[in-house]
Amino acid sequence: MTKPLFLLLLALVVTGCQRDAGAPTVAENRQLDEAANMLNAVPANLEAIDDSGLGAANELEEAAPERPR
């Protein structure tokens, strides 16, 4: 009884290792497709984006609290 069970488990392990490690899974493919769609939706010219709400770099430094040294 133990030998057939061992052989079955060994066969399952060997077949599980046969998947190409470089090939993405279904979930990974879905994530890659979503990322590609997001990148395709970005405007080609990012200069057209209004960044006036971001403020200047020195304004951000003034708002940040001093760190003790």
VOGU-3710 file (C-alpha; in Angstrom, 3 decimals, decimal comma):
1> mtkplfllll> 0,000/0,000/0,000  2,822/2,404/0,807  4,757/1,828/-2,421  1,885/2,748/-4,811  1,131/5,844/-2,741  4,792/6,860/-2,840  4,922/6,360/-6,605  1,775/8,425/-7,053  3,188/11,264/-4,965  6,489/11,065/-6,835
11> alvvtgcqrd> 4,659/11,245/-10,172  2,709/14,305/-8,992  5,880/16,065/-7,874  7,688/15,313/-11,131  4,791/16,511/-13,295  4,486/19,652/-11,174  8,120/20,481/-11,854  7,667/20,241/-15,619  6,199/23,758/-15,955  8,563/26,217/-17,595
21> agaptvaenr> 9,697/28,621/-14,889  9,925/31,471/-17,389  6,321/31,179/-18,568  3,926/33,479/-16,663  0,867/32,038/-14,977  -2,678/33,060/-15,866  -2,780/35,548/-12,980  0,582/37,006/-14,005  -0,622/37,330/-17,604  -3,694/39,223/-16,386
31> qldeaanmln> -1,507/41,583/-14,325  0,819/42,146/-17,292  -2,139/42,916/-19,541  -3,530/45,409/-17,003  -0,135/47,114/-16,726  0,163/47,313/-20,508  -3,309/48,843/-20,740  -2,419/51,450/-18,104  0,779/52,359/-19,951  -1,087/52,587/-23,245
41> avpanleaid> -3,594/54,968/-21,645  -0,864/57,420/-20,579  -0,550/60,414/-22,877  2,425/60,245/-25,225  3,461/63,765/-24,274  3,582/64,135/-20,500  4,259/67,883/-20,756  0,536/68,419/-21,332  -0,258/67,206/-17,794  -1,068/69,975/-15,319
51> dsglgaanel> 1,315/69,635/-12,393  0,518/72,983/-10,758  -0,911/71,207/-7,722  2,384/69,511/-7,001  4,180/72,658/-5,869  7,848/73,438/-6,171  10,512/71,255/-4,588  11,494/73,954/-2,087  7,872/74,293/-0,922  7,842/70,606/-0,084
61> eeaaperpr> 11,084/70,904/1,870  9,707/73,827/3,888  6,597/71,839/4,802  8,618/68,814/5,954  9,583/68,830/9,635  13,271/68,960/10,537  14,892/65,654/11,407  17,169/65,502/14,439  20,771/64,758/13,526
//
